[in-house]
Amino acid sequence: MAKKNNGKVVNGSIFFTDKEEPESFSISNQFAEHLEFTLVKDRITVTKDDAYYALSLAVRDRMVRRWLRTQREYHIKDPKRVYYLSLEYLMGRLLGNALINLDYYEECRELLKKDGYNLEEIKEYEHDMGLGNGGLGRLAACYLDSMATLQLPAFGYGIRYEYGIFAQEIENGYQVEYADYWLKNGNPWDILRRSLQYRVKFYGRVEKKVYPDGTYYFDWVDTDDVLAVAYDVPVPGYKVKNVNNLRLWQAKAVSDFEFSEFNRGDYVEAVAKKNDSETISKVLYPNDTYVEGKFLRLKQQYFFVSATLQDIIRKFKINHDNWEDFPEKVCIQLNDTHPVVAIPELMRILIDQERLGWEKAWYITTRTFAYTNHTVVPEALEEWNEKIFGELLPRHLQIVYEINRRFLEDVKKNYSADEAVLEKLSIISSGPEKRVRMANLAIVGTFAVNGVAELHTHILKTRIFPDFNKIYPKKFLCVTNGITPRRWIRAANPELSKLITSKIGEEWVRDLSQLKQIENFVDDAAFRKKWREVKMHNRRLLIDYIKNENNIDVNPDSIFDVQVKRFHEYKRQLLNVLHVITLYNRIKDNPKIKMVPRTVIFGGKAAPAYYAAKMVIKLINSVADVVNNDPDVGDKLKVVFLKNYSVTLAEKIIPASDLSEQISVAGLEASGTGNMKFAANGALTIGTMDGANIEIREEVGEENIFIFGLLAEEVVELKAKGYNPRKYYESNPSLKRVIDMIASNYFNPKEPGIFNDMINGLMNVDYYCVFADYQSYIDTQDKVAQEFLNQEEWTKKSIYNVARIGKFSSDRAVSEYAKKIWNVKPVKLNNGNSNHD
């Protein structure tokens, strides 16, 4: 409870230590005051949503004082800082996570209970922030949590999207997209920084001008300008005083409307420019199959990095006036290729505005930026049409060309003059439609390039960028991804957390390697029994959710077989569906068959323009309609598609899962973090030797994971020899039967032919080797079912998965970044107060 007011005056402001907290700052009082004075509600008119909002504001108040102290300490000590640039942050719900990190969850729950409120109910009214789509954004959120917990002087930067990726509905089995207006009821967690606005330029032209001393410079003129307005979200560390910052930019028109147009009565045109400007931060990832979408997406990327660099430089200049100090005080981590336009932007600032020479500017730039690559999928290695790039950012295109010219000259001199090699390395592709290769620019313009798993890094060095690796042999390194145990065990799985803590204490929440101690209880029958009880508790919560959302009755004793992730062909949700149909056929052949019951759960979104992925969603739902309504099947097999997958939904699904599907074709999944989350909650993995599956297998033991399918090098070899999927189809009766059923409209009699493109693609190309891995997958799934029968042994495997997952903590990953790449050190807080932003 709050203690006596022992406030001290510091620089004219009242300052309270955490141990001397004034009565007015108690959660209970602040909660009541926000209900009354911020939301203007009383006991009669208050709703559960009001209670959520007021409580969040009260918790934010508690964080703000630590937040200000943190920024003050960074300002006084002036350490090297890391700035994490990402176009996505999948933060999830913040209330529960903040209370856990502030070590205030239980006390807050009891205080609210006295006031007649239930914390668990209140938490359900929080809408996930619509700032991300998939694993990239969730990884960024985990890293923010770890950076604060490790007390690193760090800032996150992104865009404050008004609409998220989209809200997913399923209509007649098809994915239908609706606007995700996550801000419609406001957001209690972000704070508008009214004084922080930066002008961002687009379009225009470049003029070459001469200084009085005879030197020349380039001036970017006649531009269309937009304002970037800052909103800050506090990010508390776990049981430390540090609260770091996520700064999000929102686009705002330079002027609200053209008054001359308004006076002439053209009201639509008067506000057109304002609307166009503010579209930049309207929606996450516009559809870039259209030219307008491509322009908007590149606008978003430049808008975000331009405002961010202006902000970083402003902070740097508070304490420094020598640009040579910049790389010693600033490290900028580029999370994938989306922020890579920051490289020519910093060059433009240094050359055109700060009047540095090219060599000095390049020296500073290449020692400031580091780049994380997240993919080896060719279409995800971002490229921009040169005309679009040049029209939107004319000065930057000039700089990119000059970077490329100097780079290729150096390559010719020191590595190779072979035209084929030069074309592969060039930042600008050749041909009639030149393109700016952002991954190449990232490699050339940074001091470190890291992969996110051992296999991924090996593929980058040997298959995707082999020549770059030879030119820069020390630049490429690996930092395997990780997840935060605060969100993905402590918050998502409170019952498992309590069981673990009862045996080994709670230090594991900060140091995940401590989980190794629970191996001591593997042979304890009573402990295993409690472990299964926790799983059943989580399972029943999910069963209730499925009943409410999908009206499907699920067998609580079935294997909860789960694949939840973004829909993409390489992730092979399609292979999973083929297994479902195979099981269905076994039941139809013998309705009295004794088999381990199975509930197969899917979740995830397909990009609105990704037709093939959306048709896999349709197939899943078509198969579910048949399987779930066939009396021969009963409760032996159920298929569930949970719509609108999100961080919050993942927190319901993952703790209840028995089997984690990580079945991408080997060599294409960079790492994955879902595989880590499932294993950390006691699910066993079925997967290929791909991404971090390899390292999970090394950690948990090959007897505690189910591996199948071709290896990455075998996939390459198979395709090199001329992969013929039709041979697999013709030689495997089970596979042939499944494919023929889909092709003959068995699951879609009212919509004949809708899966024809899918079948043709599989039969003639099968780029992702679904047919090649089918039988190995089926055999391994049969092994899963057999082992699930022995619940004692399955429980032991589950415990081993959790006990040995310590490597995959985001704390470990961020510590590696800090030591191997960023060269930043922790800053522990001293008492103080400040209004620095």
N, C-alpha and C positions, 0 to 999 in steps of 0.2 A: 504494500500500500504506500501511498505518497507520504512523504515526511515533511517535517517542519521547514518553512521557508527560511533558508539561510543564504539568500542571494547576495552576491558580491557585485560591485560595479567595476566593469572593465571597459575602458575607452567610452565611458558614458552609457554603456548598456548593462542591463542586469544579466548576470551569468550564473547558471546553476550547475553544479557537478551532478553526476548520475546518483551519487550517494546523498545529495542534498536536494532532492526534488521537491519543488513547492506543491502544496495541495492542489493548486489550480491546474497543475500539469498531470494529474492522475487521469488515467484512461476513462474512468467512470465519469468524472466531472467534464472532461473534454468532449466525451461522447454526448452527454446531455446538452452541453452548450452548443455543439454543432447542430444537433437536432433543432434546437430552439432558434439560434441566431443565424446559422448558415442556411438551413433548410426551412426554417420558419414552420416547424411542426410541433404539435403537442401530442400528448398521449392518445388523444382521440383520433387525430388525423394521420399519425405516423404509420408507414408501411414497412414491410420487411426490407424493401429496397432502400428506403430512407435510412433504416437502421444500418444497413451495409455501408451506405455512403458516409454517414456520420462517424461510424466506427473507423472507417478507412482514413478519414480526415484526422481523427484523434490519434491514430497510430502514426500517420504521417507527421503530425505535430511532434510526436516523441522522437521521430527520426531527424527532424529538421535541425534540432540543436546539435546533434552529433554530426550531421551533414555539414553545417557551417564550421564546426570545429575542425573537421577533416580538411576542408578546403583551406582554412586558415593555416593549418599545420603544413600543408603542401606548399602554400605561399611562402611561409617563413623559412622552411628548410630548403626549398628550391631543389628538390631531387630531380633526377631524370624521370620523365613521365612517359607512359605508354598511352597512345590514343588508338582505340580499336574501332575501325571503320567497317560497318556492315549495313547492307541495305535491308537486312532482316533481323528482327529480335522477337522470337516467340517466347514471351515472358510468362505466359500462363497467368493464373490468378495470383495477385500479389499479397493479399491480406494475410492468408495463413502462412505463407513463406516469410513475410516480414516479421510476424509474431514469433516464429521459430527462431529466426536469426537474431532477433532482439532478446531472445530467451524470456519471452513474456506470454507464451501461449496459454499455459495452464492458469496463470494468475488472471489473465484477461478473461478466460472462460468463466472462472469463478465470479469475477466482478460482474460480468454480464448476467450471469445466472441470478445473482441477487437482485438485479434490475428487471428480471423477467424475460431475458433474451437468451437464445440458444446460439452459440457461436457457430456451430456446424451448419445450422439453418441459414444464418446471416451470410456465411461465406458463399453459399450457392447462388446468391444474387449478383456476384461479380461476373462481368463479361470479360472473356479473354481479350487482351489488347490485340488488335488486328495489325500486327507489325511484322508478320512473317508467314511462311508457307510450310516449310519442312525442316529437315535436320539441320540445315545451315543456320536458320534462325534460332533453333533451340540450342545449338552448340554455343552461339553467341551469348544467349541468356545464361547458360551454365558458366561460361567464362567470366561474365560480369560478376556473378555470385562469388566465384573463386577469387577473382582479383580483389574484391572487397574483403573477403575472409582472410586472405593472405596479406592484407594491409598494403597492397601495392598501390602506388600513386597512379591511378588509371582513370581514363575517361572513355565512355562509349559514345559513338555518334551514329545517328541514323535519321530516318524521315518519320515524321508524325503523320502517317497515312490516316485520312479521314475514314476510308473504307478499307477493310482487310481484303484478303485474296478473293473470297466470296463465301457466302453461306450456301452450303450444299443441301439440296433436297433430292429425294429420289421419287420420281414420278413415272409410273409404269415401268419401273426398273432402270430408267435412265437418270443419269446425273443431270440436274437442272441447277443453274447458278442464279443466286439472288445476291443483291448488294448486302455486304456485311457492314452496316453502319454502327460500328462498335462504340462510337462517340455520342450516339443519340441522347443518352442520359448523362453525358458528361464523364469526366475521368478524374477521380479524386486524387490520383497519384502524381499527376504532372503539374508543374508550376510554370506559368508563363513568365518569361524573363523580358519584361517590357522594354528594357533598355538595350537588349541584345538583338539587333537587326542588322543584317548585312545585305548589300546589293549584289545580286548575281546577274551576270550578263549573258545574253544569247544573241546569235545571228550577227548582223553588222558586217563590217569590213575592216581590213588592216591597212594602216597607212605607215609608210616608212618616213621617219622624221629625223632631223639632225639637231643635236644639242649645240649650244654655243661653242663648246670646245672642239666641235668637228666630228665627234662620234655620233653614230646614228642609233635610233631606237625604233621600236614598233609600237604603234598606238592602235588599240582596238576601239573603233568608233561606230557611231550610229547603231548602237545595240538596243535590243529590247530587254529591259531590265525587270527583275523580280526581286522582292524582298524575302529573305529567309528569317523567320522569327523563331526564337529559341524557346523550347519547353524542356524542363528538366524533370527527370524521374529519379528519386533517390534509390540507391542500391545498397542495402545494409549487408555488412559481413556477419558471419556467424559468431556470436559471443565475443565480438571485438567492438571497439568504439567507432571504427572506420565506417563511414557511409560514403560510397563513391557515387558517381553521377553518370546517368545516361542522358545525353542531350539530343533531342529530336527537333528537326527543322520542319516548320510549316511554311508553305508558300503563301505570300500575300502580295497583292498588286501594289505597285508603287503609288498609284492613285486609285481611288475607289471607282471613279467613272469620269468619262470625258464630258465636261460641262457643256462644251459647245454642241456636241451631239444631243445632249439632254435638252438644251434650249430649242433645238430645231425639231424636237418632238420624236427623235429616233431613240426611244428608250432602250430598245434591245441592243443597238450598236453602242450606246453610251456605256453599258456595263460589260460589253463583250470582251474587252481587253482584260478587265478585272477577272472575269470568269476563266479566260484562257490561262492567265498567269497562275491562278490558284488551283488549276487542274493538276499541276505538277505533284502536289502532295495529296491528291484526292484518293488514289487507289493504288494498292500494291500490285506491281507487275501488270501493266496494261497489256492487252492482246497485241503482240508485236508481229502478227501475221499481216497486218496492214501497215502501210507507210506511216500513217499518223501515229500508230502505236509505237513504231520504232523511234520516231522523233521524241515522243513523250518519254519513252524509257531512257533514252540517252539524256534527255533533259533532267530526269530525276537523278541520274547518276552524277551529272555535272553540278546540278543545284546543290546536292548534298555535300560533295567534296569541296566545292568552292566556299560555301559558308563555313564548313569545318576548318579548312586551312586558314581562312581569315581569322577564325576564333583561336586556333592554335597559335598563330603568329602574334595575335594581340596579347595572349598570355605570356608568350616568350619575351616579348618586348617590355613587359613590366619590370623584369629583373636583368635584362640583357640588351646590349647594343652591338654585339659582335656576332655576325652571322656564322663565323666558324664554330661558335658554341652551339649552334642549332642541333647538329646530330648528337652532341654530348648531353643535351637536355631533352630531346624529343625523339621518340621512336613511334612511327605510325605503322600499325599492322593492317594490311589490306585483306579483308576476309573475302576471298575469292576475287574474281576479275571485276565485279561491279564497281568498286571504287578506284580502279586503276587509272582512270583519267586524272586522278590526283597527281600523278607523276608529271605530265606536261603542265598541269596547273601550277605546281610549285615552281617549275622551271620558268613559267611565264611571270610569276610574281617576282622571282629573284632577278630575272633579266630585265623585264620591262618596267617594274615598279621600284625595285631596290638597286637597279643599275649595276648588278654584278656581271662579270664576264661569264661566257659560256662554261669554261672549264671549272671555275669556282662554283658556279651554280650546279653543275652536274656532280661535282664532288660532294656538295652538301646533300643534294637530292638522293644520290645512290647510297648514302650512308644513313639516310633517315627512314626509308621505306623498307618494310619486309612484307612478303606475300605468301599467303596460304592458298595452295591449290586444293580444290575439293572434288575434282572430277577428272576422269580420263575418257568420258563419253564425248566423242568429237563435237557434236552439236552444242555441247555445254561450254566448250572453250570459246568464249565470246569473241565475235568479230563484228565490226561495224562497216557498213557501206561507206566508202570514202566520200561520196557526194553528201550523204546525210551528215557525216562527221564534220566535213568542211563547211557546209552551209550553217550548221548550228554553232560550231566552234572553230571559226576560220584561223584564229591565231594558234590554237592548239594543234591543228593539222600541220601548220608550218613547223612547229616545234617537233612534232612526231617525225616528220620527214627528215629534219636535221638530226634528230637522235638516231634514226635509222641509217642515214648516210654515214655518219661517223662510226656507228657500230659495224656496218658492213665493210667499211674501209679497214677497220681493225681486224675483222675476220679474215679478209683477203691477205692481210699482211702477216698475221700470226697463226692462222688455222687452215683455211682452205680457200682457194679461188674457184672451186668447182661451182658452176652455175646452179646445179641442182641443190647443192648444200646451201648456197646463198639464198635461194628461193625459200627453202624450208625455214631458214633462220630469220628471214626478213620480217620486220614488223608490218610492212605493207605487202600484201600479196600481189602477185603479177596477174596478168590476164585482163580481159576487157572490163570486168567489174572489180576494180581494186577494193581491198578491204583492209581495215586496220585490225590487226591481230592483238587483242588485249593481253592474252597470256604471254606472248612474246615480249610485248612492251613491259609487262610486269617482271619478267625474268631479267631483262636488260637493265631496268631502272631501279632494282632493289639490291640490298646486300645479302638477303637470305630468302630462300624459297623452300617451304616445307610441305611435305606430304602429310597425311593424317592417319596413316597406318603403315606398317613395314612393307607390305606387298604394294600398296599404292605408291609409296616413295620409290620402290624398286622399279615399278612400271614407268613412272615419270622419268627416271634416270636412264632406263635402258630402251624403252619403247616409244614414249611420247616425245621426250626432249633429249635424245641421246647426244646430239651435237652440242647443245647448250651445256650439258653436264660435263662434256670434255673441255669446253671453253672455260667453264666456271666450276672446276671440280670440288671446290669447298663451299659452294653456294647452296647446294641441295642437301637437305637434312629431313629427318622424320620427327614429328611430335604426334604420337598417337592420341586420338581424341579421348575425351573423358566426359563424365556426367557428374553433376553435383549431387552428393548423397543427401543434402538437405531437402531438395525438391523430390528426388526420385526414390528415396526410401523413407526418410523421416516424415515428410509431409504426405506422400502418396500412400504409404503403407504403415500407418501408425501402430497397428497391432503387431506387425512383424518387428517394428522398431522397439516396441515395449519388450517383446520376448528377447530380442538380442541384448538390449540394455540390461535386462534382469540378470543376464549371465556374465556380461563382460564390461558393464558400465557404458557410459555414453560417449567416450572419447572417439569412438569409431565415426561419429557424425563429422568430426573435424579431420580424422585420419582414418581413411577407409581401409588401410592395411590392417587395422586392429581387428577387422572382421575375421582374420585368420584364426583368432582364438576360439571361434565357435566350432571349429573342427574337433575340439576336445569333447564336444557333446554329441557327435555323430552317432556314437554307439549307445547313447542314453535313450532308452525306449520312451521314457516319459517326455523327454525333450522333443523327440520325433513326433509323438502324439500331439503335443502342443503346436508344433510346426504345421501339421496337417489341419489342425483346428483353425489356425490363422488363415490358411489357404481357403478352407471351406467358408469361413466368415467373409472373406473378400469375394469368393465365388458367388455367394448368395446375394451380396450387394449388386453384383453385375447381373445376376439372373433377374433381379427385380427391375433393374434398369432396362434390360432387354424386353421384358414383359411389357413395361410401360411404353417403350418406344416402338417396338416392332410387333408386339402382341404374339410373341413366340414363347412357348414353354420349353425350357431347357432342362435337360437331365443333369442334376447337380453332381452325379457320379461320373459324368463323361469327361474325356480329355478336353480341356479348353485349349484348342489348337488355334493360334492367333497370328494373323498377318495384318498389321496396321502400319501404314506408311504411305507416302506419296505414290500415286499410280504412275508407273512407267514400265514400258515393256521389258527393260533389262532387270527390273525387280521381280519379274515373273510371277505376278499374281495368277497368271494364266496357268502355269504349271500346277499351282495349288488347286485350281478349279478342276483340272484334269484328274487329279487324285480324288477329289470329291465325287466326280462322276464314276470313277473306277470303283469306289466303295459302294456307291449306289447300285451299280451293276451287280456286284456280289450279293447284295441284299435281294435284288429282284430275281436273281438266279435261284436263291434259296432264302425265302422270307424267314425261315426258322434258324438261320445261321447264328451261331454264337460268336459275337464280336465285341470288342471293347467299344462302348459307345463314344461318340466323338461329336463335339460342337465346334464347327469351323467358323471362326469370326474374322471378318474383314472390316477394314476401315481405311479411309484415305480419300484424297481428292485427286482428280485428273485435271490438268490445265484445260481451260475452256476450249482451246483450239486443238487439243490433242485427241483426235478422233479415235485412234486405235486404243488408247488407254481408256477412253470413255466407253468403248464397246466391251472391254473386259469387265467393267462395272455392270454393264447391262447383262452380260453373260452370267456373272455371279448371281444377280438377282433373278434371272430367268431360271437358273438351276435351283436356286433356293425355293422358288415357287413350286417347282415340281417335287423336290425332295421333301420339303417340310409339310406337304399336303398329301403325301402318298401313305396310305394306311399300312402298306407292307413295311415301311421304314420305321414307323413309330418313333421311339425315343433313341434309336440306335445312332441316328445321324441327323444333325441339324446344321443349317447354313444360315449365318446371320451377317447382314451388312449393316454396320452402324454408321449412320450418316453424320456428316459435319464433324469429322475427326479433328481434334484439337488437343492442346496440352491437358486441359481439364478432363476430357474424355479419356485420354491416355492414362491419367492417374486413376481412373476407375477400372480400366481394362487390364493394365499390366500386372497389378498385384494379384489378380484372379487367374492369371494364365498359367498353364502347365507346359505348353510347347510354344516356342518362339520361332516363327518362320523367317529365316534369313537366307533366301534361296536365289539370290541374284546370280546371273551367269558369272562364273569366276573371271576376274580381271576387270570388272566394270564398276563395282561398288568401292568408292574410295576408302571408306571406313565403316560408316554406320554408327549410330549411337543408340538406336532402338535395341540392337543386340545386347548392348551393355545394360540398359534399363531392365530388360526382361531377366537377364541372368542375375542382376542385383536383387531381384524380387523372387528368385527361386524357380524361375521357369528354365526348362532345358531347351537348348538350341538345336534345331535341325537346320543345317545350312551347308553351303558350299565353302570351299577354301578360298574365301574372298574377303577383302576388306579386313576389318578387325576380328572377324570370325577366327582367323588363323591364330591371332594372339590370345583370344579367349580360349581356344582349344589348348594352347600352350599353358595357360594359367590354370584352368579348371581340370585339365586331364582329359585325354582322348576317350576315356571310359565314361565321362560325364557330359558328352556332347554327341550329337548324331551328324556325322559328315557324309556327304554323298557327292556324286557328280564329277565332271571333268575338272582338272586343274587349269589354272590360267594358261599355262604353256600348252596344255593339251587342246584347249579351245583354239588357240592360234594355229597349232599344227593341223587340227581337223579342218579348219577353213582353208588353210594353205593347200591341202590335198584335194580340196573340192568337196565340201560338205553337201551331201544329198539327203535331205530330210525324208524324202519319199521312201528311201530304202528302210529307214527305221519304222515308218508307218506300215509298210508292206510286210515286214518281218516280225511285227509284234501284234498279235491278235487283240490283246487288251487295249493297246493304244489305238489300233485301227477302229475298234468298236466305239471307243469314246469319241474319236474325231468324226466318225460317220454319223453318230447320233447328233452331234452339233450341226453337221452339214445338212442333215435331213430334217432339220427344224423340230427335232424332238422336244426341245425346251422352249420353242417359240412358234407353236403352230399357227398362231394368229398373226405373226409377223414374218412370213417366210422370206428367207434369203438375207436377213439382216447380218448374219455372221459369215457371209460368203467371203468378204475381203479378208477376214481373220483367217479362215481356213486356207485360202489361196496363199496368203503370206507364210503360213506354217508349212504348207506342202512344198512350196517352191523356193523359199529362202530360209525361213526360220533363223533369222540373224542371231537370236538370243538362245539358240540351242535347246529349245524346249523338248523337242523329240529326242535329242541325243541324251539328255539327262533324265528322261521320263522313267525308265525302268529302274535306274539306280535310286531315284526318289521314292518310287513305289515300294521297293524292297526295304529302304530305310524307314519308311513310315510303318511298314509291317513290324519292323524291329521295335519302333517306338511303342506300338500298341502292346506288343508282347511284354515289354519291360514295365509298362504302366500297370500291368496286372499285379506285379509284386510291389505293393505300395510301400513296404518297408525299405526296399532297395531304392525305389524312386525317390523317396523322401531323403535318403542319404545323398543321392546325386543332387537333389535340390539344395541341400545344405552346403555341399561342396561348392556349388556354383556361387552361392552368396559369399561363402568364406574366402573364396579365392579371386574375388572380383576387384580387390583393392587397387590393382594397377590402373583401373579404368575410371579413377576419380578425376574430375576436372581440376581439382587442386594439384594433383600430380602433373597434369598437362600444362597448366598455367605456370607452375614452378619451373618446368622445363623451358617454356617460352621465356620466362624472366631471366633465366641463367644462360640459355644457349643463344637467344636471339635479342631480347630487348635490353639486357644489361640494366635492369631496374631492381631496386632493393626495397624492402618493406619500410614503411614509415609508421611508427607507433605514435598514437596521439598524446599530446600534452593538453592541459586544460587551456581554454581560450574561447574567444567569441569573435565572429567576423561576419561581414555581409559580402565578402568577395564572391563573385560568380565566375 
